[in-house]
Amino acid sequence: MRNRLKKICGALPILAAMACAVHLASASEQGAVRVAAAADLRFAMDEIVEAFRRERPAIGVQVTYGSSGNFYAQLSNRAPFDIFFSADVDYPRKLSEQGLAVKDTAFSYAFGRLVIWAPRTSRLALERLGMQALVDPAVRKIAIANPKHAPYGRAAEAAMQTLGIYEKVREQLVYGENIAQTAQFIQTGSADIGMIALSLALAPTLKDAGQYWEVPVDAYPRIEQGGVILSWATDMAATRDLRTFVLGTEGKAVLHRYGFFLPGD
């Protein structure tokens, strides 16, 4: 099964491989901590999990990446995850209010940042144009995450409205299921440009492939990212250990390297 999964993931484009749900390093392990994580965490969380496994090799970890809103809907129906790392704090808080999370385990772990990203081959000079790159005549399609269930999509809409271009470009918008698929749309040419998480723009697979301009943080509501331990977690001690590691010195260092603000910054 593990070999089959590796072959499937390897056959996909770099960002399409993000849809491979299970963290390959631990896909075959039994009793692993099952993590539902926002797509903007894809690269940072992979590094954190590898560091955690070196320190605690007896604890397996399985990570599934996707839209925070979709995860919230699944977890509301008791989907089989132990801990949820959302791209906002509202979904974890709602799960707590519904009695679906362990009391007093909700936490904030980072603040996300939004950028405009285009392939390096694009003739758009993002550093000079900034937000005005979205209204350039050469741009036909603009990718953002679906604001109905993706916090970064809501932030993108808010930024465009704040900076006065939303009505000019709304007919050109195409929507990714999550922020990773949004980046994939731009990278593969399905969109000319788009708005993605800084954490993805800094990832190894995108850093050298594109250019980005950071959207001013006062142009959109702060993206406070949070999580919670689910009440049906199968190994509570291991799940708490992972949570502590992510919030600890080593986890914070990785998050900071991928462009996240940390609580207290």
N, C-alpha and C positions, 0 to 999 in steps of 0.2 A: 504493500500500500504506500509506504514511504517513497519507494523508488518511482512508482507511478505518479505520485504527486509532484516529485521533483521534475519528472519529464514534462508534465503538463505545464508547470510554472516556467520551465526553461523554454518552452515553445512559444511563450507569449512575449509581447513587447515589454520593455522594462516596467512601465507603469501599469500596464494591464496585469502584470504579475502581482500587483498589490492586491488584486481580487482573490488570490489564493489565500484561503481563509486561515489555514493552520500554520503556525510558526514551524518551519521545517525541522529545525533543530530538535524539536521535542514532539513531533507529530505522532510518534508511535508510543509515547509514554502513557502509562496508566496513572490515574490519580493526580494528574497535573492541575495546576491552578489555571482555570479557564478565564481568559481575559477578553472582554469586548472593548476595543479601543478605537477612538476617532481616527479617521484616515490621515489627518495631519501628523499623527504620531508615528507613522509607519517606520521611518528610519530611526528616529530617536528611540522609540520603544524597542526596536530590534537590538540596538546597542545596549540599552539598559538591561534587557532580558539576558543577553549574553554575559554581561558582567555579573548579574545576579546568579546565573547558573554556575559561574566559576566560583563564587563565594558559597553557594548553597547547592552543590551538585545533586543532592538527594531530592530536591524539589523540582519537578517538571513544570514547564509553563507552556501553555498553548494560547496563542494570540490570534484573534480575528479582528480585522480592520474593516471599517465601514462608516456609514452615516450615523451620526449621533441620534438623529430623530428616528431612524429606522431601528436602531438598537433599543431606544426607549420603548417603541411600540412592542418589540419582541420581549423585552424584559417585563413589560406590564403583563405579559402572558407567561411569565416565569420561564423564559428561554434559559437553556442550561449554561449559564456563565456564573462565575464566582465574584468577579469584580468588574466594574465599569469605569473606564476613563473616557469621559465625554469632552467634546469640544466646547461645551459651556457648562455652567453650574446648574442651570435650571432643570435639566432632565434628571440628574441625580437627586436634586432636592424634591422633585415631584415623586420619584420612586420612594424616597424616605417618607414623604407625606402620605403615601398610599400604603405604608406598612410593609413595603417590599424590600427594604434594606435594613441591615443591622443598625441598631440605634447608635448614634454618635460616631458613625464611621464615615460620614460625608467629609470631603476634603477638597481644597483648592490646590492645584499643583502647578499652574502656569497661566500666563496671559499670552494668547496668540497674537500674531501680527500679520497684516494683509499686505500683499504686494501685487503689482502688475507684472506679468511675466510674458515674455515673447522669446521665440527661438533666436539663437545667436545669428542665424542666417537672415533674420528679418531686417529690413531696411529702416525700421522705426528706431529712432534714437530715444530710448526711454529716459535716459538720464537727462536729456534736454527737454523732452516733451512732457514727462510726468503723466498726469491724468489726461492731458489733452491727446495723448497717443490713442486713446479709445475713440476719438472722433476724427482721426486722420482718415482722409478719403481712401487710403489703401486698405483700411480695415473693413472687412465684410461681416465677420462673425467674431463675437466676444464670448468667451466661456466663463461662467461662474458656477459655483455649486448651487444646487436647487435650494432656494431660500425657504421652501416649505418644511424642510427637515434638516438642513445643514446650517449651523451657526455662521460659517464663513460666507455662505450665500447671502444670509441676512446682512452681514457686515458689508459685503460688496455692494448690495443695493443701497444701504444707508450711505456709504461713501460716495457713490455716484450721485445720490440725491443732494447730499451736503455740498458737493463740489459743482453742482449745477449741470450735470451732463446726462442724467438718467433718461429724461424724455427724448434726448437726441439719439440715444443708442438702444433703447429698450427693444426695438424690433430686431436688433441684431444679436440679441442675447441667446446663447444656447446653454443648456443646464446639464451639469454633471450630476450623477447620483450622489457623489461625495466629492471632497476636495481633491482626492487622488485621481478620480476619473476626469475631473475638470482639467487637471494638469496634463493628463493623457490626451485629451481633445486638442490641446494646443501643441503638444509635442508631435502628434501624428498629423497635424495639418487640418484637422476637422474644424479648428478655429484658428484665427490669425493671432490672437492675443487673448489674455484673460487675467482674472484675479484669483490668486491662489495663496496658500499659507506660506509665510517666509520659511517655515521649517522644511517645506518641500523644495523651495527654490535653493536652499542651502544643501540639499541632499546630494550625495555623490553623483547620482544618475542625472540630475538636472543642473547642477552648479556649472558644469562646463558646457552644457548644451544650450544655455539660454542667458538672457539678461533680465534684470528686474529693477523696478523702482518701488521703493517702500511708500505705501500710502500713509499720509500723516495720521497718527493715532487719534487725533482729535476729530477726524472726519467720520468716525464710526464708533458705535458703543464698544467699550472695552470688551475683548473676548476673554472673559475669565473662564478657564477650563477647570473642571472639577470631576470628582468621581465618588464612588460609594461601593461598599461591599454588600452583595446581595444576601438576603436572609436565608437562601437555600444553598449557600456556599458549602461545598462538600468537605473541604479541609480548611477550617477557619484559621488555624495557626499558620499554615503555609500562605494563605491569602493575606493575612495581616503582615507576614514577613515581607511579601512582595510590595505591599503598600508602603511599608516603612522604608524599604530600599529605594523606591522611586522618589520618595519625599526626602531622602537622606542626601548626604554630600555628593556621592557618586552619581545618583540619579539626577540631581539638580545640575551638576556640571554638564551632563549630556544634554539636558533640555536647554541650558543656556547656550551651548555650542550650536544648537539648531535654531537659535534666534528667538526663543521664548523669553519673555519677561518672567521673572519669578516673583511670587508673593513677597512683598517687602521691598522690591526694586523701586 
